[in-house]
């Protein structure tokens, strides 16, 4: 009679958490390793080809191990949800440590954010690409080229705007995953709630197609290529819309936190 995989997994959790059985821990790592490949594949779709997916998987394994070590089955939370946030955080922390995004690109991102907030305050609406280009003192074609270069940074950028500068253990996942136990601190809970409200309002102000890209990518789990098929545009066009949406959200959050002027 074939053993029940769910029962075996539940038994492994009991053996590891109650008896500190290292062999049970190893079984859990193997059982949940497909999560690492899933997260690495999702992240790699928005990164340059020079970033090896195999490297992302190796970074993510540390996040999975961390999740297994710290997960509390008694809390009634689905492990997969908890683990995905930590795997993603571990990968992104390694990418940030590599500092592979040129300073000039980071500077352009800050210029875009500043121009966006200035125009939104002045015009009382979402500015067009042409208006942002003019505010930045560049041509529309130059702005498109900048957005293409910035598209390689926005996988990290969206994670960072959710909790700028935080360690991955302290970060709350934008898909609603459960954060570390320290998030139960009243001040942290208030800050997290406030950030959610700011981002929710900022998402509502996005142009409809950019709002669709954010929803399909971060909430429905579609790849940029799949989103392109849904919207009837190329993958590169979706990447550009994703980049603009993330920069707008970053700008709104930074403005609310006092890093940029806001009306």
C-alpha positions as CSV (number, residue, x, y, z in Angstrom):
1,X,0.0,0.0,0.0
2,X,1.4,3.4,-1.1
3,X,2.1,5.8,1.8
4,X,0.2,9.1,1.9
5,X,2.6,11.9,0.9
6,X,0.7,14.4,3.0
7,X,0.9,12.2,6.1
8,X,4.6,11.6,5.6
9,X,5.1,15.4,5.3
10,X,3.1,16.0,8.4
11,X,5.2,13.4,10.2
12,X,8.4,15.0,9.1
13,X,7.2,18.3,10.5
14,X,6.5,16.7,13.9
15,X,9.8,14.8,13.9
16,X,11.8,18.0,13.1
17,X,9.9,20.5,15.4
18,X,9.3,18.2,18.4
19,X,12.3,15.9,18.2
20,X,14.8,18.0,16.3
21,X,15.4,15.2,13.8
22,X,17.9,16.5,11.2
23,X,16.9,13.7,8.8
24,X,13.3,15.0,8.9
25,X,14.6,18.5,8.2
26,X,16.4,17.2,5.2
27,X,13.2,15.5,4.0
28,X,11.3,18.8,4.3
29,X,14.0,20.6,2.3
30,X,13.7,18.1,-0.5
31,X,9.9,18.1,-0.5
32,X,9.7,21.8,-0.7
33,X,12.6,22.5,-3.0
34,X,10.3,23.0,-6.1
35,X,9.2,26.2,-4.4
36,X,12.7,27.5,-4.8
37,X,12.8,26.7,-8.5
38,X,9.3,28.4,-8.9
39,X,10.4,31.6,-7.2
40,X,13.8,31.7,-9.0
41,X,12.1,31.2,-12.4
42,X,9.6,34.0,-11.7
43,X,12.3,36.4,-10.7
44,X,14.7,35.5,-13.5
45,X,12.1,36.5,-16.1
46,X,12.7,40.2,-15.3
47,X,16.5,40.0,-14.9
48,X,19.3,40.4,-17.4
49,X,20.5,37.2,-19.1
50,X,23.8,37.5,-17.3
51,X,22.1,36.6,-14.1
52,X,22.1,32.8,-14.0
53,X,18.9,31.2,-12.8
54,X,20.9,28.4,-11.1
55,X,22.5,31.1,-8.9
56,X,19.1,32.3,-7.9
57,X,18.1,28.8,-7.0
58,X,21.2,28.4,-4.8
59,X,20.4,31.7,-3.1
60,X,16.8,30.7,-2.6
61,X,17.7,27.4,-0.9
62,X,19.0,29.4,2.0
63,X,15.7,31.1,2.2
64,X,13.9,27.8,2.2
65,X,16.1,26.4,5.0
66,X,15.5,29.6,7.0
67,X,11.7,29.2,6.5
68,X,11.7,25.6,7.6
69,X,13.8,26.4,10.7
70,X,11.5,29.3,11.8
71,X,8.1,28.0,10.7
72,X,5.6,27.3,13.4
73,X,3.0,24.7,12.2
74,X,0.8,25.5,15.2
75,X,0.0,28.9,13.8
76,X,-2.3,27.4,11.2
77,X,-0.5,29.2,8.3
78,X,0.2,27.5,5.0
79,X,3.9,26.8,4.8
80,X,4.1,27.4,1.1
81,X,2.8,31.0,1.6
82,X,5.3,31.6,4.4
83,X,8.2,30.1,2.5
84,X,7.8,31.9,-0.8
85,X,8.2,35.2,1.0
86,X,11.5,34.1,2.6
87,X,12.8,32.4,-0.5
88,X,12.2,35.6,-2.5
89,X,13.7,37.7,0.2
90,X,16.9,35.6,0.3
91,X,17.3,35.8,-3.5
92,X,16.7,39.6,-3.5
93,X,19.1,40.2,-0.6
94,X,21.9,38.4,-2.6
95,X,21.1,40.4,-5.7
96,X,21.3,43.6,-3.8
97,X,24.6,42.5,-2.2
98,X,26.0,42.0,-5.7
99,X,25.1,45.6,-6.5
100,X,24.8,44.8,-10.2
101,X,22.6,47.8,-11.0
102,X,24.9,50.7,-12.2
103,X,24.7,53.9,-10.1
104,X,23.8,55.9,-13.2
105,X,20.7,53.7,-13.6
106,X,19.8,54.2,-9.9
107,X,20.2,57.9,-10.4
108,X,17.8,57.9,-13.4
109,X,15.2,56.0,-11.3
110,X,15.4,58.7,-8.7
111,X,15.1,61.4,-11.3
112,X,12.0,59.7,-12.7
113,X,10.4,59.5,-9.2
114,X,11.1,63.2,-8.5
115,X,9.7,64.3,-11.8
116,X,6.6,62.1,-11.4
117,X,5.8,63.5,-8.0
118,X,6.4,67.1,-9.0
119,X,4.1,66.8,-12.0
120,X,1.4,64.9,-10.1
121,X,1.4,67.6,-7.4
122,X,1.3,70.3,-10.0
123,X,-1.2,68.7,-12.5
124,X,-3.4,66.9,-9.9
125,X,-3.4,63.8,-12.2
126,X,-1.1,61.1,-13.5
127,X,1.4,62.7,-15.8
128,X,2.0,61.4,-19.3
129,X,5.4,60.0,-20.5
130,X,5.9,63.1,-22.7
131,X,5.3,65.4,-19.6
132,X,7.8,63.3,-17.5
133,X,10.4,63.5,-20.3
134,X,10.0,67.2,-20.5
135,X,10.3,67.6,-16.7
136,X,13.5,65.5,-16.8
137,X,14.9,67.6,-19.7
138,X,15.1,64.7,-22.1
139,X,13.3,63.5,-25.2
140,X,10.5,61.0,-25.2
141,X,12.8,58.5,-27.0
142,X,15.5,59.0,-24.3
143,X,12.9,58.3,-21.6
144,X,11.9,55.1,-23.3
145,X,15.5,54.0,-23.4
146,X,15.9,54.8,-19.7
147,X,12.8,52.8,-18.9
148,X,14.2,49.8,-20.9
149,X,17.4,49.9,-18.8
150,X,15.4,50.4,-15.6
151,X,13.4,47.3,-16.4
152,X,16.2,45.2,-15.0
153,X,16.0,46.8,-11.6
154,X,12.3,46.7,-10.9
155,X,12.1,43.1,-9.7
156,X,14.2,44.3,-6.8
157,X,12.6,47.7,-6.6
158,X,9.1,46.4,-5.9
159,X,10.3,44.3,-3.0
160,X,12.2,47.3,-1.6
161,X,9.3,49.8,-1.8
162,X,7.3,47.4,0.4
163,X,9.7,47.9,3.2
164,X,12.7,50.0,2.0
165,X,16.0,49.0,3.5
166,X,14.6,46.2,5.6
167,X,16.3,42.9,6.0
168,X,14.4,40.1,4.3
169,X,13.4,38.6,7.7
170,X,11.6,41.8,8.5
171,X,9.9,42.4,5.1
172,X,6.3,41.8,4.5
173,X,5.5,40.1,1.2
174,X,3.4,42.2,-1.2
175,X,1.2,39.2,-1.9
176,X,0.0,39.1,1.6
177,X,2.4,36.4,3.0
178,X,3.1,36.2,6.7
179,X,6.0,38.2,8.1
180,X,8.3,37.3,10.9
181,X,7.0,37.1,14.5
182,X,8.5,40.5,15.2
183,X,5.8,42.0,13.0
184,X,3.5,41.6,16.0
185,X,5.1,44.6,17.6
186,X,2.5,47.4,17.6
187,X,4.7,50.0,16.0
188,X,5.7,47.5,13.2
189,X,2.1,46.5,12.6
190,X,1.1,50.2,12.3
191,X,3.9,50.9,9.9
192,X,3.0,47.9,7.8
193,X,-0.7,48.8,7.8
194,X,0.2,52.4,6.8
195,X,2.4,51.2,3.9
196,X,-0.3,48.9,2.7
197,X,-2.8,51.8,2.6
198,X,-0.3,54.1,0.8
199,X,0.4,51.4,-1.8
200,X,-3.3,50.5,-2.3
201,X,-4.1,54.1,-3.0
202,X,-1.1,54.5,-5.3
203,X,-2.1,51.4,-7.2
204,X,-5.6,52.7,-7.7
205,X,-4.1,55.9,-9.2
206,X,-2.1,54.0,-11.8
207,X,-3.2,54.0,-15.5
208,X,-5.5,51.1,-16.1
209,X,-3.0,49.0,-18.2
210,X,-0.3,49.5,-15.6
211,X,-2.7,48.5,-12.9
212,X,-3.5,45.4,-14.9
213,X,0.2,44.5,-15.2
214,X,0.7,44.8,-11.4
215,X,-2.4,42.7,-10.7
216,X,-1.5,40.0,-13.2
217,X,2.2,39.8,-12.3
218,X,2.1,40.1,-8.5
219,X,-1.4,38.7,-7.6
220,X,-2.2,36.3,-10.4
221,X,1.3,35.0,-10.9
222,X,1.6,35.4,-14.7
223,X,4.9,36.0,-16.3
224,X,5.6,39.1,-18.4
225,X,5.2,37.0,-21.6
226,X,1.9,35.7,-20.5
227,X,0.7,39.2,-19.6
228,X,1.7,40.3,-23.0
229,X,-0.6,37.6,-24.5
230,X,-3.5,38.7,-22.3
231,X,-3.1,42.4,-23.2
232,X,-2.2,41.9,-26.8
233,X,1.2,43.6,-26.6
234,X,4.9,42.4,-26.7
235,X,6.8,41.2,-23.7
236,X,9.1,44.2,-23.9
237,X,6.1,46.5,-23.8
238,X,4.8,44.8,-20.7
239,X,8.2,45.1,-19.1
240,X,8.2,48.8,-19.8
241,X,4.7,49.2,-18.3
242,X,5.8,47.2,-15.3
243,X,8.8,49.4,-14.8
244,X,6.7,52.6,-15.0
245,X,4.2,51.2,-12.5
246,X,6.9,50.3,-10.0
247,X,8.6,53.7,-10.3
248,X,5.2,55.4,-9.8
249,X,4.6,53.3,-6.7
250,X,8.1,53.9,-5.4
251,X,7.6,57.7,-5.9
252,X,4.3,57.8,-4.1
253,X,5.6,55.8,-1.1
254,X,8.8,57.8,-0.9
255,X,6.8,61.0,-1.0
256,X,4.5,59.8,1.8
257,X,7.6,58.9,3.8
258,X,9.1,62.4,3.3
259,X,11.9,61.4,0.9
260,X,10.2,63.4,-1.9
261,X,8.0,66.5,-1.8
262,X,4.2,65.8,-1.8
263,X,1.3,68.1,-1.9
